[in-house]
């Protein structure tokens, strides 16, 4: 996940995302569909990834106008008194359940980019990738949004964003045209409640991933997309290649952990993953290296009489 190049706050934008509603449930904090463990996400920081860049007078494609919070991933939330009626309900901004935080209004991706000085020249909020591509024609950057929701006490039924199929089709269908320079770079913005499938990432030019960013969601995304801030977040979870690689969800009140300790990242050891724990790119190049080589043999840490040994 990541991207290249910064862009200015003077960019024009036109945009789209799938307007489907949906999603429910909770998952484990890392890499699986759960087993009735508490939901994921959290924090107002920008997650791993970067965004494609354009010049000071460029134009981009951007998600649709503010909705009711249950449709396009770029939309706004309904009033807080409406959301307070069901405290278990999650949305693209916060988890549902006892950790839920109500705020009067969240900054959507659209409103955040407008506040950052981005001019939206067109938008699309339907579900047809061909129509979305037509709406973005002539823009300098296309930004497609997807989101997922989670809540306590139940598993998410799957690891796909609500707009997963739309994002995958859009990325695949426009890839040849982008390679030929006849379609603008495609940046995918994912508002995720935990580990997700990212089949659309390989065909996107850049990806920005934010985990339940709260009321400042749109402002945080805009700061990264316009290059105001460098995306320095790193994945706190592992993103699997497929759902078959992780612990499946269950609707039963009695859960048998047949996998033992081999869940989350432990269950993915020896398997290829889409993006590993700790992954994240930024608007520069960097590498990791040991400041001091680790010992050839690591001694386990134990306790003896209340004191650490080893």
C-alpha positions as CSV (number, residue, x, y, z in Angstrom):
1,X,0.0,0.0,0.0
2,X,1.5,3.3,-0.8
3,X,2.0,5.8,-3.4
4,X,4.3,8.2,-5.0
5,X,4.6,11.9,-5.3
6,X,2.9,14.8,-3.5
7,X,0.2,17.0,-4.9
8,X,-0.7,20.6,-4.1
9,X,-3.8,21.8,-2.3
10,X,-4.9,23.6,-5.5
11,X,-5.8,20.4,-7.3
12,X,-9.2,20.1,-9.1
13,X,-11.1,16.9,-8.5
14,X,-13.9,14.9,-9.9
15,X,-14.9,11.7,-8.2
16,X,-16.8,8.6,-7.6
17,X,-17.5,5.7,-5.3
18,X,-20.0,2.9,-5.1
19,X,-23.1,4.0,-3.3
20,X,-24.0,0.7,-1.8
21,X,-24.8,0.6,1.9
22,X,-23.9,-2.2,4.2
23,X,-21.7,-4.0,6.6
24,X,-22.0,-5.1,10.2
25,X,-20.1,-7.1,12.7
26,X,-16.8,-7.1,14.4
27,X,-13.6,-8.9,13.9
28,X,-10.4,-9.6,15.7
29,X,-7.7,-7.0,16.0
30,X,-5.5,-8.7,13.4
31,X,-5.9,-10.7,10.3
32,X,-9.1,-12.6,10.6
33,X,-12.8,-12.5,10.4
34,X,-12.9,-12.9,14.1
35,X,-14.6,-15.4,16.3
36,X,-16.7,-12.9,18.2
37,X,-13.8,-10.8,19.5
38,X,-14.1,-7.1,19.9
39,X,-13.8,-4.8,16.9
40,X,-10.8,-3.3,15.4
41,X,-9.6,0.1,14.1
42,X,-9.2,3.3,16.0
43,X,-7.3,6.5,16.2
44,X,-7.3,9.7,14.2
45,X,-4.0,9.1,12.5
46,X,-3.6,8.4,8.8
47,X,-2.9,4.8,8.0
48,X,-0.3,3.3,5.7
49,X,0.0,4.5,2.2
50,X,0.5,7.4,-0.1
51,X,-1.3,9.0,-2.9
52,X,-0.6,9.9,-6.5
53,X,0.5,13.4,-7.1
54,X,-0.3,16.2,-9.5
55,X,0.8,19.8,-10.1
56,X,-0.5,23.0,-8.5
57,X,-3.3,23.3,-11.0
58,X,-4.1,19.7,-11.6
59,X,-7.4,18.0,-11.4
60,X,-8.5,14.8,-9.8
61,X,-11.4,12.4,-9.6
62,X,-13.0,12.3,-6.2
63,X,-15.8,10.5,-4.4
64,X,-19.5,11.7,-4.5
65,X,-21.2,14.4,-2.6
66,X,-21.9,14.0,1.1
67,X,-24.5,11.3,1.7
68,X,-26.2,9.9,4.8
69,X,-23.3,7.9,6.1
70,X,-24.7,4.6,5.0
71,X,-24.0,4.9,1.3
72,X,-20.9,6.3,-0.4
73,X,-17.7,5.9,1.6
74,X,-17.1,9.6,1.0
75,X,-20.4,10.7,2.6
76,X,-21.2,12.3,5.9
77,X,-22.9,10.8,8.9
78,X,-26.6,11.4,9.8
79,X,-27.4,13.5,12.8
80,X,-26.0,12.2,16.1
81,X,-29.5,11.9,17.7
82,X,-30.4,9.5,14.9
83,X,-27.3,7.4,15.4
84,X,-27.7,7.4,19.1
85,X,-30.9,5.3,18.7
86,X,-28.8,2.2,18.1
87,X,-25.5,2.3,20.0
88,X,-24.4,-1.0,18.6
89,X,-24.3,0.3,15.0
90,X,-20.9,1.0,13.5
91,X,-20.1,3.2,10.5
92,X,-17.2,4.3,8.4
93,X,-15.9,6.6,11.1
94,X,-16.3,4.7,14.4
95,X,-16.9,1.2,15.8
96,X,-20.3,0.1,17.1
97,X,-20.7,-0.8,20.7
98,X,-19.3,0.2,24.1
99,X,-16.3,2.0,22.5
100,X,-18.5,4.0,20.1
101,X,-18.0,7.7,20.0
102,X,-20.8,10.0,18.8
103,X,-19.9,13.3,17.2
104,X,-22.2,15.9,15.6
105,X,-20.5,15.7,12.2
106,X,-17.6,13.9,10.7
107,X,-15.4,15.4,8.0
108,X,-16.1,13.2,4.9
109,X,-13.5,12.6,2.3
110,X,-15.3,15.0,0.0
111,X,-15.7,17.8,2.6
112,X,-12.1,17.4,3.7
113,X,-10.7,17.8,0.2
114,X,-13.0,20.8,-0.4
115,X,-11.7,22.4,2.8
116,X,-8.1,21.8,1.5
117,X,-8.8,23.8,-1.6
118,X,-9.4,20.9,-4.0
119,X,-11.9,21.8,-6.8
120,X,-14.2,18.9,-7.6
121,X,-15.0,19.0,-11.3
122,X,-17.3,16.0,-11.3
123,X,-18.4,13.1,-9.1
124,X,-20.2,9.8,-9.4
125,X,-22.0,7.9,-6.7
126,X,-23.4,4.9,-8.6
127,X,-22.3,1.3,-8.9
128,X,-21.3,1.0,-12.6
129,X,-17.5,1.1,-13.1
130,X,-17.9,2.2,-16.8
131,X,-20.0,5.1,-15.8
132,X,-17.5,6.0,-13.1
133,X,-14.7,5.9,-15.6
134,X,-16.6,8.2,-17.9
135,X,-17.2,10.7,-15.1
136,X,-13.4,10.8,-14.4
137,X,-12.4,11.3,-18.0
138,X,-10.3,14.5,-18.4
139,X,-9.4,14.7,-14.7
140,X,-5.8,14.6,-13.6
141,X,-6.3,12.3,-10.7
142,X,-9.2,9.8,-9.9
143,X,-10.0,9.0,-6.3
144,X,-12.2,6.1,-5.5
145,X,-13.5,5.4,-2.0
146,X,-14.6,2.3,-0.2
147,X,-15.5,1.6,3.4
148,X,-16.5,-1.1,5.9
149,X,-18.1,-1.2,9.3
150,X,-17.8,-3.3,12.4
151,X,-19.5,-3.7,15.8
152,X,-19.0,-5.6,19.0
153,X,-20.4,-9.0,19.8
154,X,-20.6,-10.3,16.2
155,X,-18.2,-11.2,13.4
156,X,-18.1,-9.4,10.2
157,X,-19.5,-11.8,7.5
158,X,-16.5,-11.2,5.3
159,X,-13.3,-9.1,4.9
160,X,-14.4,-7.1,1.8
161,X,-15.2,-3.4,1.8
162,X,-18.8,-2.6,1.0
163,X,-17.5,-1.3,-2.4
164,X,-15.0,-4.1,-3.0
165,X,-16.4,-5.3,-6.3
166,X,-16.8,-1.8,-7.6
167,X,-13.2,-0.9,-6.7
168,X,-11.8,-4.1,-8.2
169,X,-13.7,-3.6,-11.4
170,X,-12.9,0.0,-11.7
171,X,-9.2,-0.6,-11.2
172,X,-9.0,-3.5,-13.6
173,X,-11.1,-1.8,-16.3
174,X,-9.1,1.4,-16.3
175,X,-5.6,-0.1,-15.9
176,X,-4.9,-0.4,-19.7
177,X,-6.0,3.1,-20.3
178,X,-3.9,4.5,-17.5
179,X,-0.9,2.6,-18.8
180,X,-1.4,4.3,-22.2
181,X,-1.8,7.7,-20.5
182,X,-5.5,8.0,-21.6
183,X,-6.9,7.9,-18.0
184,X,-5.8,9.7,-14.9
185,X,-3.9,7.9,-12.1
186,X,-6.3,6.0,-9.8
187,X,-5.9,6.5,-6.0
188,X,-8.0,4.2,-3.9
189,X,-9.0,5.4,-0.4
190,X,-10.1,2.6,2.0
191,X,-11.9,3.4,5.3
192,X,-11.4,0.1,7.1
193,X,-12.6,-1.4,10.4
194,X,-9.8,-3.9,10.6
195,X,-8.1,-6.4,8.3
196,X,-9.6,-6.3,4.8
197,X,-9.1,-7.9,1.3
198,X,-7.3,-5.6,-1.1
199,X,-7.6,-7.3,-4.4
200,X,-8.0,-3.9,-6.0
201,X,-4.7,-2.6,-4.7
202,X,-2.4,-4.1,-7.4
203,X,-4.3,-2.4,-10.2
204,X,-4.4,1.0,-8.3
205,X,-1.7,3.6,-8.8
206,X,-1.7,4.3,-5.0
207,X,-3.7,3.4,-1.9
208,X,-4.4,5.2,1.3
209,X,-5.8,3.1,4.2
210,X,-7.3,4.7,7.3
211,X,-8.7,2.7,10.2
212,X,-11.9,4.3,11.6
213,X,-10.5,7.8,11.7
214,X,-13.3,9.5,13.7
215,X,-14.6,12.9,13.1
216,X,-11.4,14.1,11.4
217,X,-11.4,11.3,8.8
218,X,-11.8,13.5,5.7
219,X,-9.3,16.1,6.9
220,X,-6.7,13.4,7.5
221,X,-7.2,11.9,4.1
222,X,-7.0,15.3,2.5
223,X,-3.8,16.1,4.3
224,X,-2.2,13.0,2.7
225,X,-3.7,13.4,-0.7
226,X,-2.7,17.0,-1.1
227,X,0.8,16.4,0.2
228,X,0.4,18.6,3.2
229,X,1.5,15.7,5.5
230,X,3.7,12.8,4.7
231,X,1.9,9.4,5.3
232,X,4.0,7.8,8.0
233,X,1.6,5.2,9.3
234,X,2.4,1.5,9.3
235,X,0.0,-1.4,9.2
236,X,-1.0,-2.5,12.7
237,X,-2.5,-5.7,11.2
238,X,-1.6,-8.2,8.4
239,X,-3.7,-8.0,5.3
240,X,-4.3,-11.6,4.0
241,X,-4.3,-12.8,0.4
242,X,-7.7,-14.4,0.8
243,X,-10.4,-15.1,3.4
244,X,-9.5,-18.8,3.3
245,X,-6.1,-17.9,5.0
246,X,-7.8,-16.6,8.1
247,X,-10.1,-17.7,10.9
248,X,-13.7,-17.9,9.5
249,X,-16.5,-16.0,11.2
250,X,-19.2,-17.8,13.2
251,X,-22.8,-17.1,14.1
252,X,-22.9,-19.6,16.9
253,X,-22.9,-18.5,20.5
254,X,-20.5,-21.4,21.3
255,X,-17.1,-20.9,19.7
256,X,-14.6,-23.7,19.5
257,X,-11.1,-22.5,18.9
258,X,-9.8,-25.4,16.9
259,X,-6.9,-23.4,15.6
260,X,-5.5,-22.9,19.1
261,X,-3.0,-20.1,19.1
262,X,-2.7,-20.1,15.3
263,X,-4.9,-17.1,14.6
264,X,-4.2,-13.6,13.5
265,X,-0.6,-13.2,12.4
266,X,0.3,-16.6,13.9
267,X,-2.1,-18.3,11.5
268,X,-0.5,-16.6,8.6
269,X,3.1,-17.7,9.2
270,X,4.5,-19.5,6.2
271,X,1.7,-18.2,3.9
272,X,2.0,-15.4,1.4
273,X,0.2,-12.2,2.5
274,X,-1.0,-9.2,0.6
275,X,0.6,-6.7,2.9
276,X,2.5,-7.6,6.1
277,X,2.3,-6.2,9.6
278,X,4.3,-3.0,9.7
279,X,4.1,-2.2,6.0
280,X,3.7,1.4,4.8
281,X,5.1,3.7,2.2
282,X,5.5,7.5,2.2
283,X,6.5,10.4,-0.1
284,X,10.2,9.4,0.0
285,X,12.4,6.3,-0.2
286,X,13.7,4.6,2.9
287,X,15.0,1.2,4.1
288,X,15.2,-0.6,7.4
289,X,18.5,-1.9,8.8
290,X,19.9,-3.1,12.1
291,X,21.6,-0.5,14.2
292,X,23.3,-3.5,15.9
293,X,23.1,-7.0,14.6
294,X,20.8,-9.3,16.7
295,X,22.3,-12.2,18.5
296,X,22.4,-15.5,16.7
297,X,20.4,-17.1,19.5
298,X,17.7,-15.3,21.4
299,X,17.4,-16.2,25.1
300,X,13.8,-16.3,26.3
301,X,12.7,-13.9,29.0
302,X,11.5,-15.6,32.2
303,X,10.4,-14.6,35.7
304,X,12.0,-15.8,38.8
305,X,10.8,-14.6,42.2
306,X,9.2,-11.6,40.6
307,X,12.3,-10.6,38.7
308,X,13.0,-10.8,35.0
309,X,15.7,-13.2,33.9
310,X,17.3,-13.8,30.5
